[in-house]
Amino acid sequence: MNVIRYQPPVEQLWKKIERGEMATLAALENLSEWEARGRPKNNANHNTILTASMWELNRLVGLGEVKRVVEEIKAYIEIQQKRSYHNLRCNPVTLHMVFKGNPGTGKTTVSRLLGRLFKGMGVLPQGHLVEVERADLVGEYIGHTAQRTREQIRKAMGGVLFVDEAYSLGRGGEKDFGKEAIDCLVKGMEDYRNEFVLVLAGYRQEMDYFMRLNPGLNSRFPIQIDFPDYTIKELMEIAVIMATEHHYRFSPEAKQALRKYLKEQMAINAYNFSNARLVRNILEKTVRRQALRLSNRMEVTREELITIEEYDLAVEQA
Amino acid sequence: MNKNIAVVGAAKEGKTLFCINFAEFMGARSLCYTERSPSGIGRGVVSPATARELMVDPGPRCNGVVRSFAVNLLQRQPQRLALVDTASLKEQSPLPHAERKKLVATLQALREADIILHLLDLACNDPARIDFSSEANRFLSSYCLRHGKQYLVIGTKCDLLNGRKGMIRHFFSPDSKPLFISSTTREGFAQLRHLLLSKSGCFMVQ
């Protein structure tokens, strides 16, 4: 009877080297990965993070395409990990992404969730989010930009580096330091391709123009996700969820007024409409106005503390 | 507490001479060494002068084995540093048969190490070798980052250097901070000792 003896994964790496299947640099590059295969992972903890992140993602209103792409990435990583376990050839997983969409469409929220999701899958060790913009990357004199950009990359090691309004790096012309920041980010992506995930985010049209201006970028970002504007129905759903989370409830009149206001705003600011962020701002101001209204009363019931009336809606200044 | 310090690098970077001279600099009057070779494990004690004669290229016992030198440090709690002189990293692909086992032994030494010192010959002018070392540096720094090991890039033979430090800095990744030493003149040894002792938490050397 043939007995298949178990070999620890790192022993399998030694055998591969001894058979001449791996040269020095490849062996150095793969040493971490082979060691990791042999180390028992805290699967329970990782699974909890993964399940919680997926639940949180699915709980977000709308974002159908985003959820579909994230499911695809998740499935792809899982299958690559299974293939790797069975010693099958694996394609390198490049997870750098471009997020295109108007403000308030959930780009930062999804990035934060992706960090945790990748941590849950064992792709990133920390899964934290480092959020930066042009001012955090671009320096004031020659050499300063590279230093600042590398510093941000260093902070994002093991997590996600989220560059908001990334298109602004490419709009200063040839002599602008923004280009140096892009070069430095690209070098960081190549040097530490498995150590962090870079997400470039910004308005749809500006990002498209930015990617066209830098032809090397498109091929380096295989995942490009479009964040569409929310519909009125979805925004109302977001408003109700946000209110419920803080133990508030809209009266039917308040709901109607809010819907009307959102429709008007969407028509006026079709280009700059700030989606869920606008809803959040309205709600924050509304809660303050309700507090002011109720503070003048001698007695307040529980129902009154919960209910937001049409009068409370801070729609005119939001 | 004992600390394993793996000294790694391509061929002719000066690893063995560095290990012997640095062990001597740290106060070792005789060198206790352990060799790990394909034929087995060997141990011995030699003086630094004999070690230089026998083990440094082109000496008779310069055979590319992984050799560990023990250095005892005197402090409140006695401490031992093991300077592990690894086999040279070779860039041929596929590797010659004899080199494969040496590479395995080197990787095993890297896994066991707490601190990895990557040596680079500052006097080297061969672009292919510099590229190879630069790539190796990238993988090693990434490996150390993942596994919580201390990593230090050391430029050797700085006595032969004429204004090339800037060039070498250019080839290394931005996060690595190269330290320049000369095993012959012992320049930079004091700085390295300070770095290693602060990393290993000891404060006095025999």
Chai-1 contact restraints between the chains, C-beta under 6 A:
chainA,res_idxA,chainB,res_idxB,connection_type,confidence,min_distance_angstrom,max_distance_angstrom,comment,restraint_id
A,W14,B,V104,contact,1.0,0.0,6.0,A-B,restraint_1
A,I17,B,R100,contact,1.0,0.0,6.0,A-B,restraint_2
A,I17,B,L103,contact,1.0,0.0,6.0,A-B,restraint_3
A,I17,B,V104,contact,1.0,0.0,6.0,A-B,restraint_4
A,E18,B,R100,contact,1.0,0.0,6.0,A-B,restraint_5
A,G20,B,P94,contact,1.0,0.0,6.0,A-B,restraint_6
A,A23,B,S93,contact,1.0,0.0,6.0,A-B,restraint_7
A,A23,B,L95,contact,1.0,0.0,6.0,A-B,restraint_8
A,T24,B,L89,contact,1.0,0.0,6.0,A-B,restraint_9
A,T24,B,K90,contact,1.0,0.0,6.0,A-B,restraint_10
A,L25,B,E135,contact,1.0,0.0,6.0,A-B,restraint_11
A,L28,B,A136,contact,1.0,0.0,6.0,A-B,restraint_12
A,L28,B,F139,contact,1.0,0.0,6.0,A-B,restraint_13
A,E29,B,F139,contact,1.0,0.0,6.0,A-B,restraint_14
A,L31,B,L107,contact,1.0,0.0,6.0,A-B,restraint_15
A,L31,B,Y143,contact,1.0,0.0,6.0,A-B,restraint_16
A,S32,B,Y143,contact,1.0,0.0,6.0,A-B,restraint_17
A,S32,B,R146,contact,1.0,0.0,6.0,A-B,restraint_18
A,R150,B,P174,contact,1.0,0.0,6.0,A-B,restraint_19
